[in-house]
């Protein structure tokens, strides 16, 4: 049996501002997905949050891009939006950029990460949830997990990992993709994924030499860019990702180790600033200082016959305290720059923020220098 693991998320109202998801919205989602499970539309689910994003984690047998699953998510977000409006929550329905469901939720605002695969005897799987950043924030840790032997010892000492992996990278400006092998094409891979606002790792696949099916992904990332859909800044993309672990793949500890730096990502306040990505437990997944800093949550599951265990809150661990302290030091240093780069994003990345409205106001006052 092939299982589909789906994460579909949306910001349907912040409590307060952009800080958190109101409990009523999570309860609506829990009720909708409980009914869907009772009616055999989905096999199992978990409701979570990261910052102000409502996260639907679902397992089913409908495959990726399934109309019935995407419709369930859309209906859930719409109902939650109505409650958000009743409560007067900030930005109610912010990520729902269309008026009606058209058969697939892609291009309608919510973020989606899905993959269909054949379950192994034991299937550890991690759902990564981010807030106040963009899809390219996953480039660094996904590369570390599946291509960097300084992070993943298995690439050196485990014969089942030693041949490396294949990365599917999307050019989200030109709407193209390319498949690159690691380690053979590692330098080519790094040449493009370092430009994280344009080139985004979408999926990772095993090589044909692996015992895993070569056409079944071992990782998948959401790549929706809200400004490309709306044509203007309506909020950050707040990506989600799925990573399978162990038995021919990076071990769970190697997967998590990739987040030990607190690397710099774009987003934070008004989607206009660089800041450190801080790994946190669910209890700390609320964005406060300068609407941040950007956060990432890791929920670990064991998957069996399409059913998932209760999640383990993997970053709720003192082993990441040093990373969090380092992120806070970096945050404080960057904040002291105020509106100056490199804290604020460069002008070319501000095109779809609210800054162009300011520049338009000043435009007629600029005079040619003689």
C-alpha positions in Angstrom: 0.0 0.0 0.0 1.2 3.5 -0.8 0.6 6.2 1.7 0.3 9.9 1.0 1.5 12.3 3.7 0.2 15.8 3.3 0.8 19.1 5.1 -1.5 21.9 4.1 -1.2 25.2 5.9 -2.7 28.7 5.9 -2.8 31.9 7.9 -6.5 32.5 8.4 -6.2 34.9 11.3 -3.6 35.9 13.9 -4.1 36.1 17.6 -3.1 38.8 18.3 -1.5 40.4 15.3 0.8 37.8 13.7 1.7 36.0 16.9 -0.3 32.8 17.3 -3.3 30.7 16.2 -6.5 31.0 18.3 -7.7 27.8 19.9 -11.1 28.1 18.3 -9.5 27.8 14.8 -7.6 24.7 15.8 -10.8 23.2 17.2 -12.7 23.8 14.0 -9.9 22.1 12.1 -9.9 19.1 14.5 -13.7 18.7 14.1 -13.5 18.8 10.3 -10.7 16.3 10.1 -12.3 14.0 12.7 -15.4 13.9 10.4 -13.2 13.2 7.4 -11.4 10.3 9.2 -14.8 8.9 10.3 -16.0 9.0 6.7 -12.7 7.3 5.5 -11.6 10.3 3.4 -8.4 10.4 5.4 -6.6 7.7 7.4 -5.2 9.9 10.2 -4.4 13.5 11.0 -2.8 16.0 13.4 -3.6 19.6 14.0 -0.6 21.9 14.8 0.6 25.5 14.5 3.7 27.5 14.0 3.3 31.1 14.8 0.0 32.3 13.2 -0.2 29.4 10.7 -2.8 26.7 11.0 -1.2 23.4 10.0 -3.2 20.4 8.7 -1.1 17.2 8.8 -3.0 14.3 7.1 -2.4 10.8 5.8 -4.5 9.1 3.1 -4.4 6.9 0.0 -5.5 9.5 -2.5 -2.1 10.5 -3.8 -0.7 14.0 -4.2 -2.9 16.8 -5.6 -6.0 14.9 -4.7 -9.1 17.1 -5.3 -11.0 15.6 -2.3 -8.1 16.3 0.1 -7.4 19.8 -1.1 -11.1 20.5 -1.0 -11.2 19.3 2.6 -8.4 21.7 3.5 -9.9 24.6 1.7 -13.3 24.1 3.4 -11.5 23.8 6.8 -9.6 27.1 6.2 -12.8 28.9 5.0 -14.7 27.8 8.1 -11.8 28.8 10.3 -11.7 32.2 8.5 -15.3 32.8 9.4 -14.7 32.2 13.0 -11.6 34.4 12.8 -13.7 37.2 11.5 -16.3 36.7 14.3 -13.4 37.0 16.8 -12.0 40.0 15.0 -8.6 38.3 14.5 -6.0 40.1 12.5 -5.7 39.3 8.8 -8.6 36.9 8.8 -8.4 34.8 5.6 -5.1 36.3 4.7 -3.8 33.3 2.8 -7.1 32.5 1.0 -6.4 34.5 -2.2 -9.3 33.2 -4.3 -13.1 33.2 -3.7 -13.9 29.6 -4.6 -12.2 26.2 -4.7 -11.3 25.2 -8.3 -10.3 21.6 -7.9 -6.8 22.1 -6.5 -5.6 24.3 -3.7 -2.3 25.1 -5.5 -2.1 28.8 -6.5 -4.9 29.7 -4.1 -2.7 30.9 -1.2 -2.2 28.0 1.3 1.2 26.2 1.4 1.3 22.5 0.4 4.0 19.7 0.9 2.9 16.2 -0.1 4.5 13.0 -1.0 3.3 9.5 -1.8 5.5 6.5 -1.0 5.6 2.8 0.0 5.9 2.5 3.7 9.0 0.7 5.1 8.8 -1.7 8.0 9.5 1.2 10.3 8.8 4.7 8.9 10.0 7.7 11.0 8.8 10.9 9.4 9.3 14.6 10.5 7.0 17.5 9.7 8.8 20.8 9.7 6.7 23.9 10.1 8.1 27.4 9.6 6.8 30.9 10.3 7.9 34.4 9.1 10.1 33.2 6.3 10.1 31.9 2.7 10.4 28.4 1.0 14.2 29.0 0.3 14.7 28.8 4.1 14.7 25.0 3.6 17.6 25.0 1.1 20.3 25.1 3.7 19.0 22.4 6.1 17.8 20.0 3.3 21.2 20.3 1.6 22.9 19.6 5.0 20.8 16.5 5.6 21.1 14.8 2.3 24.5 16.1 0.9 26.8 17.3 3.6 29.0 14.6 5.3 30.0 17.0 8.0 26.3 17.0 9.0 25.2 13.5 8.0 27.8 10.8 9.0 25.8 8.2 7.1 26.9 9.7 3.8 30.4 8.4 4.7 29.9 5.3 6.8 26.5 3.9 5.8 26.7 1.9 2.5 22.9 2.5 2.0 23.5 6.3 2.0 27.0 6.5 0.5 25.9 7.0 -3.1 24.0 10.2 -2.2 20.7 11.6 -3.4 19.0 13.5 -6.2 17.7 17.0 -5.6 14.8 18.4 -7.6 15.3 22.2 -7.6 12.7 24.7 -8.8 13.4 28.1 -10.4 10.3 29.8 -9.0 10.8 32.9 -11.1 11.0 31.1 -14.5 8.8 28.2 -13.4 11.4 25.5 -14.4 13.0 22.7 -12.6 16.2 20.7 -12.7 17.4 17.4 -11.2 20.9 17.4 -9.7 22.8 14.5 -8.3 24.9 14.7 -5.2 27.8 14.3 -4.7 28.6 14.3 -8.5 26.9 17.7 -9.1 27.3 19.2 -5.7 29.0 22.3 -6.8 26.3 23.0 -9.5 23.7 22.4 -6.8 25.3 24.8 -4.4 25.7 27.4 -7.2 21.9 27.8 -7.5 20.4 26.9 -4.1 22.5 29.6 -2.4 20.2 32.0 -4.3 17.3 31.0 -2.0 14.8 33.6 -3.1 14.8 32.2 -6.6 15.9 28.5 -6.5 14.2 26.2 -4.1 14.7 22.6 -3.3 11.3 21.0 -3.9 12.0 17.3 -3.5 14.8 14.8 -2.7 14.9 11.3 -4.3 17.0 8.2 -3.7 19.4 7.1 -6.4 18.6 4.1 -8.6 21.3 2.2 -6.6 19.3 2.6 -3.4 17.0 -0.1 -2.1 14.3 2.6 -1.9 12.0 3.1 -4.9 13.7 5.7 -7.1 10.5 7.5 -8.1 9.3 8.0 -4.5 10.5 11.1 -2.7 12.2 11.1 0.7 11.6 14.8 1.3 9.2 17.4 0.0 8.9 21.2 0.6 6.2 23.7 -0.1 7.1 26.3 -2.7 4.1 28.6 -2.9 5.1 32.3 -3.1 2.2 34.5 -2.0 3.4 37.7 -3.8 3.5 35.8 -7.1 -0.1 34.8 -6.6 -1.5 38.1 -5.2 0.8 40.4 -7.2 1.7 42.3 -3.9 2.8 41.7 -0.4 0.1 39.9 1.6 2.3 38.1 4.1 5.2 35.7 4.2 5.0 32.2 2.7 5.8 30.3 5.9 6.8 27.0 4.3 6.4 23.5 5.5 8.5 20.4 4.7 8.4 16.6 5.1 11.5 14.4 5.7 11.6 10.7 6.0 14.4 9.3 8.2 16.5 6.1 9.0 17.1 2.9 7.0 18.9 4.2 3.9 18.2 7.8 4.8 19.7 10.3 7.2 19.1 9.2 10.8 16.7 11.3 12.8 19.5 13.0 14.7 21.2 13.9 11.4 18.0 15.4 10.1 17.6 17.6 13.2 21.3 18.5 13.3 20.8 20.4 10.0 19.0 23.1 12.1 21.7 23.6 14.7 23.1 26.8 13.1 20.2 29.2 13.3 21.0 30.2 9.7 19.9 33.5 8.2 16.6 33.5 6.3 14.5 36.2 4.6 11.1 37.3 6.1 10.6 38.4 9.7 8.9 41.8 10.2 6.7 42.7 7.2 8.5 40.1 5.1 11.3 42.6 4.7 14.2 41.6 6.9 16.9 38.9 7.3 17.0 37.0 10.6 18.1 33.8 12.2 15.8 30.7 11.9 15.3 29.6 15.5 14.3 25.9 16.2 11.7 25.9 19.0 9.2 23.6 20.7 5.5 24.1 20.1 5.1 26.1 23.3 7.6 28.7 22.0 6.2 28.7 18.4 4.8 32.2 18.8 6.4 35.1 17.0 6.8 38.2 19.2 10.0 40.2 19.1 9.7 42.3 15.9 7.2 39.7 14.8 9.9 37.0 15.1 12.5 35.9 14.9 11.6 33.3 12.2 10.7 30.0 13.8 10.8 26.3 12.9 9.0 23.5 14.6 9.8 19.8 14.1 7.1 17.2 14.8 8.2 13.6 14.7 5.8 10.7 13.9 6.0 6.9 13.3 3.9 5.9 10.4 2.3 2.5 10.1 -0.4 1.4 7.6 -1.2 5.1 7.0 -1.7 5.9 10.7 0.5 8.2 12.7 1.5 8.2 16.3 1.1 11.2 18.6 3.9 13.7 17.6 7.1 14.1 19.4 8.0 17.8 19.8 11.6 17.3 18.7 13.0 20.8 19.1 11.6 21.0 22.7 15.0 19.8 23.8 17.8 21.5 25.8 20.2 20.2 23.2 19.0 23.2 21.0 19.4 25.8 23.8 22.8 26.9 22.5 21.3 27.3 19.0 18.5 29.4 20.4 20.8 31.6 22.4 23.0 32.1 19.3 19.9 33.0 17.3 19.0 35.6 20.0 22.4 37.1 19.8 22.2 37.3 16.0 18.7 38.7 16.3 19.9 41.5 18.6 22.9 42.4 16.4 20.7 42.6 13.3 18.0 44.6 15.0 20.6 47.3 15.9 20.9 48.0 12.1 17.3 49.2 12.0 16.3 50.0 8.4 19.8 49.5 7.0 20.8 46.5 4.9 21.7 43.7 5.5 19.0 43.6 8.2 16.5 44.9 5.8 16.4 43.0 2.5 18.0 44.5 -0.6 15.8 46.7 -2.9 15.3 44.0 -5.5 13.7 41.7 -2.8 11.5 44.6 -1.6 9.6 44.9 -4.9 6.5 43.1 -3.6 6.6 44.6 -0.1 4.9 47.9 0.9 8.1 49.9 0.2 7.2 50.6 -3.5 4.3 52.7 -2.3 6.7 54.9 -0.4 9.0 55.1 -3.4 6.1 56.1 -5.7 5.3 58.9 -3.3 8.8 60.2 -3.5 9.2 59.6 -7.2 8.3 63.0 -8.5 10.7 64.7 -6.1 13.8 63.0 -7.6 15.6 65.4 -10.0 18.2 64.5 -12.5 21.7 65.4 -11.4 23.4 67.7 -13.8 
